[in-house]
Amino acid sequence: MSPRNIERDQQMREIRKDHILDAALQAMAKRGIDSVSIKDIAREAQLSIGNVYNYFNSKDEILGEVLSRGQIEYGKMITSYSMLDIDPRDKLTEICTIWLNTSINWAFTIMLESIRTNETVNPEIREAATRRFTENLKPIAEIMQQGQTANVIIDGNTMQLALYFVSLIQGLTLQMAPGYEIPIRIEPENIIRLFLSTSEH
């Protein structure tokens, strides 16, 4: 097989793996971590069970990859924003907007919190999820620090502020689950206003 064909086959494999992971996220959010099976994931992906096993060895492996993929991609995004030379308020607004406009995030939030609180989940997966969650607070805390330095963000421990910010937007995401949407418009600017210093109100 030529190098070009090998590369194309690898790309197709990654595309198929991503498809299965997307389907797994949906299935886990709908059915719960404990209840979902490889059969459910295969059905959601519109693939045979055997086809899923061509890419993953177990539900735990799928679970771990769904989590790490989502948390790592999110971490890269917020880190890139933390390094931009723009107003910290704009950084927070952009991050908030992207998070709320990403349609799959309601499912990811449900899965993440289910894994972190479910004692039946592999402890290594739970610990890795919590560790990545905590690491991903640091770029947000850095943006909060930038805002405090510019006197536009309220005083306080920046890691605490980061936790409040992330918990708020994740909680709002849960109100956007398909079929259960709360009919109230969410304005990112109003969310950011909660973190502005008194002089900015």
Rosetta constraint file for C-alpha pairs under 8 A:
AtomPair CA 1 CA 5 HARMONIC 6.25 0.50
AtomPair CA 1 CA 6 HARMONIC 6.56 0.50
AtomPair CA 2 CA 6 HARMONIC 6.30 0.50
AtomPair CA 3 CA 7 HARMONIC 6.12 0.50
AtomPair CA 4 CA 8 HARMONIC 6.17 0.50
AtomPair CA 5 CA 9 HARMONIC 6.03 0.50
AtomPair CA 6 CA 10 HARMONIC 6.17 0.50
AtomPair CA 7 CA 11 HARMONIC 6.21 0.50
AtomPair CA 8 CA 12 HARMONIC 6.20 0.50
AtomPair CA 9 CA 13 HARMONIC 6.11 0.50
AtomPair CA 10 CA 14 HARMONIC 6.26 0.50
AtomPair CA 11 CA 15 HARMONIC 6.23 0.50
AtomPair CA 12 CA 16 HARMONIC 6.17 0.50
AtomPair CA 13 CA 17 HARMONIC 6.12 0.50
AtomPair CA 14 CA 18 HARMONIC 6.11 0.50
AtomPair CA 15 CA 19 HARMONIC 6.23 0.50
AtomPair CA 16 CA 20 HARMONIC 6.30 0.50
AtomPair CA 17 CA 21 HARMONIC 6.18 0.50
AtomPair CA 17 CA 55 HARMONIC 6.53 0.50
AtomPair CA 18 CA 22 HARMONIC 6.09 0.50
AtomPair CA 19 CA 23 HARMONIC 6.23 0.50
AtomPair CA 19 CA 45 HARMONIC 6.87 0.50
AtomPair CA 20 CA 24 HARMONIC 6.02 0.50
AtomPair CA 20 CA 41 HARMONIC 7.33 0.50
AtomPair CA 20 CA 42 HARMONIC 7.58 0.50
AtomPair CA 20 CA 45 HARMONIC 5.78 0.50
AtomPair CA 20 CA 52 HARMONIC 7.23 0.50
AtomPair CA 21 CA 25 HARMONIC 6.18 0.50
AtomPair CA 21 CA 62 HARMONIC 6.71 0.50
AtomPair CA 21 CA 65 HARMONIC 7.47 0.50
AtomPair CA 21 CA 66 HARMONIC 5.66 0.50
AtomPair CA 22 CA 26 HARMONIC 6.50 0.50
AtomPair CA 22 CA 66 HARMONIC 7.68 0.50
AtomPair CA 23 CA 27 HARMONIC 6.12 0.50
AtomPair CA 23 CA 41 HARMONIC 6.06 0.50
AtomPair CA 23 CA 42 HARMONIC 7.82 0.50
AtomPair CA 23 CA 44 HARMONIC 5.34 0.50
AtomPair CA 23 CA 45 HARMONIC 5.07 0.50
AtomPair CA 24 CA 28 HARMONIC 5.94 0.50
AtomPair CA 24 CA 41 HARMONIC 5.05 0.50
AtomPair CA 24 CA 44 HARMONIC 7.28 0.50
AtomPair CA 24 CA 45 HARMONIC 7.69 0.50
AtomPair CA 24 CA 62 HARMONIC 7.38 0.50
AtomPair CA 24 CA 63 HARMONIC 7.77 0.50
AtomPair CA 24 CA 66 HARMONIC 7.63 0.50
AtomPair CA 25 CA 29 HARMONIC 6.13 0.50
AtomPair CA 25 CA 66 HARMONIC 6.81 0.50
AtomPair CA 25 CA 107 HARMONIC 6.45 0.50
AtomPair CA 25 CA 108 HARMONIC 6.59 0.50
AtomPair CA 25 CA 111 HARMONIC 7.32 0.50
AtomPair CA 26 CA 30 HARMONIC 6.19 0.50
AtomPair CA 26 CA 44 HARMONIC 7.59 0.50
AtomPair CA 26 CA 107 HARMONIC 6.20 0.50
AtomPair CA 27 CA 31 HARMONIC 5.94 0.50
AtomPair CA 27 CA 32 HARMONIC 7.68 0.50
AtomPair CA 27 CA 36 HARMONIC 6.64 0.50
AtomPair CA 27 CA 40 HARMONIC 6.56 0.50
AtomPair CA 27 CA 41 HARMONIC 5.91 0.50
AtomPair CA 27 CA 44 HARMONIC 6.46 0.50
AtomPair CA 28 CA 32 HARMONIC 4.92 0.50
AtomPair CA 28 CA 33 HARMONIC 5.35 0.50
AtomPair CA 28 CA 36 HARMONIC 5.83 0.50
AtomPair CA 28 CA 107 HARMONIC 7.93 0.50
AtomPair CA 28 CA 111 HARMONIC 6.61 0.50
AtomPair CA 29 CA 33 HARMONIC 7.51 0.50
AtomPair CA 29 CA 107 HARMONIC 5.07 0.50
AtomPair CA 29 CA 108 HARMONIC 7.37 0.50
AtomPair CA 29 CA 110 HARMONIC 5.98 0.50
AtomPair CA 29 CA 111 HARMONIC 5.79 0.50
AtomPair CA 30 CA 107 HARMONIC 7.94 0.50
AtomPair CA 31 CA 35 HARMONIC 5.89 0.50
AtomPair CA 31 CA 36 HARMONIC 5.66 0.50
AtomPair CA 32 CA 36 HARMONIC 6.06 0.50
AtomPair CA 32 CA 111 HARMONIC 7.77 0.50
AtomPair CA 32 CA 114 HARMONIC 7.85 0.50
AtomPair CA 33 CA 111 HARMONIC 7.25 0.50
AtomPair CA 33 CA 114 HARMONIC 6.98 0.50
AtomPair CA 33 CA 115 HARMONIC 7.30 0.50
AtomPair CA 34 CA 120 HARMONIC 7.74 0.50
AtomPair CA 36 CA 40 HARMONIC 5.96 0.50
AtomPair CA 36 CA 41 HARMONIC 7.34 0.50
AtomPair CA 37 CA 41 HARMONIC 6.38 0.50
AtomPair CA 37 CA 59 HARMONIC 7.01 0.50
AtomPair CA 38 CA 42 HARMONIC 6.04 0.50
AtomPair CA 38 CA 49 HARMONIC 6.72 0.50
AtomPair CA 38 CA 52 HARMONIC 7.69 0.50
AtomPair CA 38 CA 58 HARMONIC 7.68 0.50
AtomPair CA 38 CA 59 HARMONIC 6.21 0.50
AtomPair CA 39 CA 43 HARMONIC 6.14 0.50
AtomPair CA 39 CA 49 HARMONIC 5.89 0.50
AtomPair CA 40 CA 44 HARMONIC 6.18 0.50
AtomPair CA 41 CA 45 HARMONIC 6.14 0.50
AtomPair CA 42 CA 46 HARMONIC 5.86 0.50
AtomPair CA 42 CA 47 HARMONIC 5.01 0.50
AtomPair CA 42 CA 48 HARMONIC 5.79 0.50
AtomPair CA 42 CA 49 HARMONIC 5.44 0.50
AtomPair CA 42 CA 52 HARMONIC 6.33 0.50
AtomPair CA 43 CA 47 HARMONIC 6.22 0.50
AtomPair CA 43 CA 48 HARMONIC 7.41 0.50
AtomPair CA 47 CA 51 HARMONIC 6.27 0.50
AtomPair CA 47 CA 52 HARMONIC 6.95 0.50
AtomPair CA 48 CA 52 HARMONIC 6.61 0.50
AtomPair CA 49 CA 53 HARMONIC 6.44 0.50
AtomPair CA 50 CA 54 HARMONIC 6.39 0.50
AtomPair CA 51 CA 55 HARMONIC 7.19 0.50
AtomPair CA 52 CA 56 HARMONIC 6.26 0.50
AtomPair CA 53 CA 57 HARMONIC 5.67 0.50
AtomPair CA 53 CA 58 HARMONIC 7.48 0.50
AtomPair CA 56 CA 61 HARMONIC 6.48 0.50
AtomPair CA 56 CA 62 HARMONIC 6.49 0.50
AtomPair CA 57 CA 61 HARMONIC 6.53 0.50
AtomPair CA 58 CA 62 HARMONIC 6.54 0.50
AtomPair CA 59 CA 63 HARMONIC 6.03 0.50
AtomPair CA 60 CA 64 HARMONIC 6.07 0.50
AtomPair CA 60 CA 122 HARMONIC 7.40 0.50
AtomPair CA 61 CA 65 HARMONIC 6.21 0.50
AtomPair CA 62 CA 66 HARMONIC 6.09 0.50
AtomPair CA 63 CA 67 HARMONIC 6.32 0.50
AtomPair CA 64 CA 68 HARMONIC 6.12 0.50
AtomPair CA 64 CA 125 HARMONIC 5.97 0.50
AtomPair CA 65 CA 69 HARMONIC 5.82 0.50
AtomPair CA 66 CA 70 HARMONIC 6.25 0.50
AtomPair CA 67 CA 71 HARMONIC 6.05 0.50
AtomPair CA 67 CA 112 HARMONIC 7.07 0.50
AtomPair CA 67 CA 129 HARMONIC 6.87 0.50
AtomPair CA 68 CA 72 HARMONIC 5.76 0.50
AtomPair CA 68 CA 129 HARMONIC 7.40 0.50
AtomPair CA 69 CA 73 HARMONIC 6.07 0.50
AtomPair CA 70 CA 74 HARMONIC 6.11 0.50
AtomPair CA 70 CA 108 HARMONIC 7.69 0.50
AtomPair CA 71 CA 75 HARMONIC 5.99 0.50
AtomPair CA 71 CA 129 HARMONIC 7.98 0.50
AtomPair CA 71 CA 132 HARMONIC 6.65 0.50
AtomPair CA 71 CA 133 HARMONIC 7.18 0.50
AtomPair CA 71 CA 136 HARMONIC 7.80 0.50
AtomPair CA 72 CA 76 HARMONIC 6.23 0.50
AtomPair CA 72 CA 132 HARMONIC 7.78 0.50
AtomPair CA 73 CA 77 HARMONIC 6.32 0.50
AtomPair CA 74 CA 78 HARMONIC 6.31 0.50
AtomPair CA 74 CA 136 HARMONIC 7.85 0.50
AtomPair CA 75 CA 79 HARMONIC 6.00 0.50
AtomPair CA 75 CA 136 HARMONIC 5.39 0.50
AtomPair CA 75 CA 139 HARMONIC 7.97 0.50
AtomPair CA 76 CA 80 HARMONIC 6.16 0.50
AtomPair CA 77 CA 81 HARMONIC 6.51 0.50
AtomPair CA 78 CA 82 HARMONIC 6.18 0.50
AtomPair CA 78 CA 95 HARMONIC 6.91 0.50
AtomPair CA 78 CA 136 HARMONIC 7.87 0.50
AtomPair CA 78 CA 139 HARMONIC 6.16 0.50
AtomPair CA 78 CA 140 HARMONIC 6.97 0.50
AtomPair CA 79 CA 83 HARMONIC 6.58 0.50
AtomPair CA 79 CA 139 HARMONIC 5.33 0.50
AtomPair CA 79 CA 140 HARMONIC 8.00 0.50
AtomPair CA 80 CA 84 HARMONIC 6.67 0.50
AtomPair CA 81 CA 91 HARMONIC 6.04 0.50
AtomPair CA 81 CA 95 HARMONIC 7.80 0.50
AtomPair CA 82 CA 91 HARMONIC 7.20 0.50
AtomPair CA 82 CA 139 HARMONIC 5.78 0.50
AtomPair CA 82 CA 140 HARMONIC 7.08 0.50
AtomPair CA 82 CA 142 HARMONIC 6.61 0.50
AtomPair CA 82 CA 143 HARMONIC 5.59 0.50
AtomPair CA 86 CA 90 HARMONIC 6.95 0.50
AtomPair CA 86 CA 91 HARMONIC 7.12 0.50
AtomPair CA 87 CA 91 HARMONIC 6.58 0.50
AtomPair CA 87 CA 147 HARMONIC 7.82 0.50
AtomPair CA 88 CA 92 HARMONIC 6.37 0.50
AtomPair CA 88 CA 143 HARMONIC 5.80 0.50
AtomPair CA 88 CA 144 HARMONIC 7.24 0.50
AtomPair CA 88 CA 146 HARMONIC 6.29 0.50
AtomPair CA 88 CA 147 HARMONIC 5.31 0.50
AtomPair CA 89 CA 93 HARMONIC 6.16 0.50
AtomPair CA 89 CA 147 HARMONIC 7.05 0.50
AtomPair CA 89 CA 152 HARMONIC 7.68 0.50
AtomPair CA 89 CA 153 HARMONIC 7.95 0.50
AtomPair CA 89 CA 192 HARMONIC 7.13 0.50
AtomPair CA 90 CA 94 HARMONIC 6.03 0.50
AtomPair CA 91 CA 95 HARMONIC 6.20 0.50
AtomPair CA 91 CA 143 HARMONIC 7.46 0.50
AtomPair CA 92 CA 96 HARMONIC 6.02 0.50
AtomPair CA 92 CA 140 HARMONIC 7.98 0.50
AtomPair CA 92 CA 143 HARMONIC 7.57 0.50
AtomPair CA 92 CA 192 HARMONIC 6.81 0.50
AtomPair CA 93 CA 97 HARMONIC 6.04 0.50
AtomPair CA 93 CA 188 HARMONIC 5.92 0.50
AtomPair CA 93 CA 189 HARMONIC 6.30 0.50
AtomPair CA 93 CA 192 HARMONIC 6.40 0.50
AtomPair CA 94 CA 98 HARMONIC 6.08 0.50
AtomPair CA 95 CA 99 HARMONIC 6.12 0.50
AtomPair CA 96 CA 100 HARMONIC 6.18 0.50
AtomPair CA 96 CA 169 HARMONIC 6.73 0.50
AtomPair CA 96 CA 188 HARMONIC 6.02 0.50
AtomPair CA 97 CA 101 HARMONIC 5.96 0.50
AtomPair CA 97 CA 188 HARMONIC 5.99 0.50
AtomPair CA 98 CA 102 HARMONIC 6.16 0.50
AtomPair CA 99 CA 105 HARMONIC 7.02 0.50
AtomPair CA 99 CA 169 HARMONIC 7.48 0.50
AtomPair CA 100 CA 105 HARMONIC 7.47 0.50
AtomPair CA 100 CA 169 HARMONIC 7.21 0.50
AtomPair CA 100 CA 172 HARMONIC 7.86 0.50
AtomPair CA 100 CA 173 HARMONIC 6.12 0.50
AtomPair CA 104 CA 108 HARMONIC 6.52 0.50
AtomPair CA 105 CA 109 HARMONIC 5.98 0.50
AtomPair CA 105 CA 173 HARMONIC 6.62 0.50
AtomPair CA 106 CA 110 HARMONIC 6.38 0.50
AtomPair CA 106 CA 170 HARMONIC 7.65 0.50
AtomPair CA 106 CA 173 HARMONIC 5.05 0.50
AtomPair CA 106 CA 174 HARMONIC 5.03 0.50
AtomPair CA 106 CA 175 HARMONIC 7.85 0.50
AtomPair CA 106 CA 176 HARMONIC 6.56 0.50
AtomPair CA 106 CA 177 HARMONIC 5.76 0.50
AtomPair CA 107 CA 111 HARMONIC 6.21 0.50
AtomPair CA 107 CA 174 HARMONIC 7.94 0.50
AtomPair CA 107 CA 177 HARMONIC 7.51 0.50
AtomPair CA 108 CA 112 HARMONIC 5.98 0.50
AtomPair CA 109 CA 113 HARMONIC 6.23 0.50
AtomPair CA 109 CA 170 HARMONIC 6.36 0.50
AtomPair CA 109 CA 173 HARMONIC 7.61 0.50
AtomPair CA 109 CA 174 HARMONIC 7.29 0.50
AtomPair CA 110 CA 114 HARMONIC 6.02 0.50
AtomPair CA 110 CA 174 HARMONIC 7.49 0.50
AtomPair CA 111 CA 115 HARMONIC 6.08 0.50
AtomPair CA 112 CA 116 HARMONIC 6.28 0.50
AtomPair CA 112 CA 129 HARMONIC 7.34 0.50
AtomPair CA 113 CA 117 HARMONIC 6.26 0.50
AtomPair CA 114 CA 118 HARMONIC 5.81 0.50
AtomPair CA 115 CA 121 HARMONIC 6.36 0.50
AtomPair CA 115 CA 125 HARMONIC 7.89 0.50
AtomPair CA 115 CA 126 HARMONIC 5.98 0.50
AtomPair CA 115 CA 129 HARMONIC 7.90 0.50
AtomPair CA 116 CA 126 HARMONIC 5.13 0.50
AtomPair CA 116 CA 127 HARMONIC 7.66 0.50
AtomPair CA 116 CA 129 HARMONIC 6.87 0.50
AtomPair CA 116 CA 130 HARMONIC 6.67 0.50
AtomPair CA 117 CA 126 HARMONIC 7.98 0.50
AtomPair CA 119 CA 123 HARMONIC 7.58 0.50
AtomPair CA 121 CA 125 HARMONIC 7.11 0.50
AtomPair CA 121 CA 126 HARMONIC 6.78 0.50
AtomPair CA 122 CA 126 HARMONIC 6.48 0.50
AtomPair CA 123 CA 127 HARMONIC 6.01 0.50
AtomPair CA 124 CA 128 HARMONIC 6.04 0.50
AtomPair CA 125 CA 129 HARMONIC 6.11 0.50
AtomPair CA 126 CA 130 HARMONIC 6.31 0.50
AtomPair CA 127 CA 131 HARMONIC 6.05 0.50
AtomPair CA 128 CA 132 HARMONIC 6.09 0.50
AtomPair CA 129 CA 133 HARMONIC 6.08 0.50
AtomPair CA 130 CA 134 HARMONIC 6.18 0.50
AtomPair CA 131 CA 135 HARMONIC 6.20 0.50
AtomPair CA 132 CA 136 HARMONIC 6.02 0.50
AtomPair CA 133 CA 137 HARMONIC 6.65 0.50
AtomPair CA 134 CA 138 HARMONIC 7.30 0.50
AtomPair CA 136 CA 140 HARMONIC 7.40 0.50
AtomPair CA 137 CA 141 HARMONIC 6.08 0.50
AtomPair CA 137 CA 159 HARMONIC 6.62 0.50
AtomPair CA 137 CA 162 HARMONIC 5.74 0.50
AtomPair CA 137 CA 163 HARMONIC 6.53 0.50
AtomPair CA 137 CA 166 HARMONIC 7.79 0.50
AtomPair CA 138 CA 142 HARMONIC 6.11 0.50
AtomPair CA 138 CA 159 HARMONIC 6.80 0.50
AtomPair CA 138 CA 162 HARMONIC 7.58 0.50
AtomPair CA 139 CA 143 HARMONIC 6.38 0.50
AtomPair CA 140 CA 144 HARMONIC 6.27 0.50
AtomPair CA 140 CA 159 HARMONIC 7.85 0.50
AtomPair CA 140 CA 162 HARMONIC 5.35 0.50
AtomPair CA 141 CA 145 HARMONIC 6.16 0.50
AtomPair CA 141 CA 158 HARMONIC 4.78 0.50
AtomPair CA 141 CA 159 HARMONIC 5.07 0.50
AtomPair CA 141 CA 160 HARMONIC 7.97 0.50
AtomPair CA 141 CA 161 HARMONIC 6.92 0.50
AtomPair CA 141 CA 162 HARMONIC 5.06 0.50
AtomPair CA 142 CA 146 HARMONIC 6.24 0.50
AtomPair CA 142 CA 158 HARMONIC 7.34 0.50
AtomPair CA 143 CA 147 HARMONIC 6.22 0.50
AtomPair CA 144 CA 148 HARMONIC 6.20 0.50
AtomPair CA 144 CA 153 HARMONIC 6.52 0.50
AtomPair CA 144 CA 158 HARMONIC 5.82 0.50
AtomPair CA 144 CA 161 HARMONIC 7.21 0.50
AtomPair CA 144 CA 162 HARMONIC 7.17 0.50
AtomPair CA 145 CA 149 HARMONIC 6.15 0.50
AtomPair CA 145 CA 158 HARMONIC 6.21 0.50
AtomPair CA 146 CA 150 HARMONIC 6.31 0.50
AtomPair CA 147 CA 151 HARMONIC 6.08 0.50
AtomPair CA 147 CA 152 HARMONIC 5.23 0.50
AtomPair CA 147 CA 153 HARMONIC 4.78 0.50
AtomPair CA 148 CA 152 HARMONIC 5.90 0.50
AtomPair CA 148 CA 153 HARMONIC 4.83 0.50
AtomPair CA 148 CA 154 HARMONIC 6.46 0.50
AtomPair CA 148 CA 155 HARMONIC 6.44 0.50
AtomPair CA 151 CA 197 HARMONIC 6.86 0.50
AtomPair CA 152 CA 196 HARMONIC 5.65 0.50
AtomPair CA 152 CA 197 HARMONIC 5.21 0.50
AtomPair CA 152 CA 199 HARMONIC 7.51 0.50
AtomPair CA 152 CA 200 HARMONIC 6.22 0.50
AtomPair CA 153 CA 195 HARMONIC 5.72 0.50
AtomPair CA 153 CA 196 HARMONIC 4.39 0.50
AtomPair CA 153 CA 197 HARMONIC 4.73 0.50
AtomPair CA 154 CA 195 HARMONIC 5.77 0.50
AtomPair CA 154 CA 196 HARMONIC 5.37 0.50
AtomPair CA 154 CA 197 HARMONIC 4.17 0.50
AtomPair CA 154 CA 198 HARMONIC 7.30 0.50
AtomPair CA 155 CA 197 HARMONIC 7.39 0.50
AtomPair CA 156 CA 160 HARMONIC 7.56 0.50
AtomPair CA 156 CA 161 HARMONIC 7.03 0.50
AtomPair CA 157 CA 161 HARMONIC 6.32 0.50
AtomPair CA 158 CA 162 HARMONIC 6.03 0.50
AtomPair CA 159 CA 163 HARMONIC 6.17 0.50
AtomPair CA 160 CA 164 HARMONIC 6.24 0.50
AtomPair CA 161 CA 165 HARMONIC 6.13 0.50
AtomPair CA 161 CA 195 HARMONIC 8.00 0.50
AtomPair CA 162 CA 166 HARMONIC 6.13 0.50
AtomPair CA 163 CA 167 HARMONIC 5.90 0.50
AtomPair CA 164 CA 168 HARMONIC 6.00 0.50
AtomPair CA 165 CA 169 HARMONIC 6.43 0.50
AtomPair CA 166 CA 170 HARMONIC 6.05 0.50
AtomPair CA 167 CA 171 HARMONIC 5.95 0.50
AtomPair CA 168 CA 172 HARMONIC 6.25 0.50
AtomPair CA 169 CA 173 HARMONIC 6.18 0.50
AtomPair CA 170 CA 174 HARMONIC 6.70 0.50
AtomPair CA 171 CA 175 HARMONIC 7.15 0.50
AtomPair CA 172 CA 176 HARMONIC 7.17 0.50
AtomPair CA 173 CA 177 HARMONIC 7.37 0.50
AtomPair CA 175 CA 180 HARMONIC 7.03 0.50
AtomPair CA 175 CA 181 HARMONIC 5.52 0.50
AtomPair CA 175 CA 182 HARMONIC 5.76 0.50
AtomPair CA 176 CA 180 HARMONIC 6.65 0.50
AtomPair CA 176 CA 181 HARMONIC 4.52 0.50
AtomPair CA 176 CA 182 HARMONIC 6.66 0.50
AtomPair CA 177 CA 181 HARMONIC 5.71 0.50
AtomPair CA 187 CA 191 HARMONIC 6.77 0.50
AtomPair CA 188 CA 192 HARMONIC 6.34 0.50
AtomPair CA 189 CA 193 HARMONIC 6.19 0.50
AtomPair CA 190 CA 194 HARMONIC 6.92 0.50
AtomPair CA 191 CA 195 HARMONIC 7.67 0.50
AtomPair CA 192 CA 196 HARMONIC 6.77 0.50
AtomPair CA 193 CA 201 HARMONIC 7.17 0.50
AtomPair CA 196 CA 200 HARMONIC 5.94 0.50
AtomPair CA 196 CA 201 HARMONIC 6.79 0.50
AtomPair CA 197 CA 201 HARMONIC 6.99 0.50
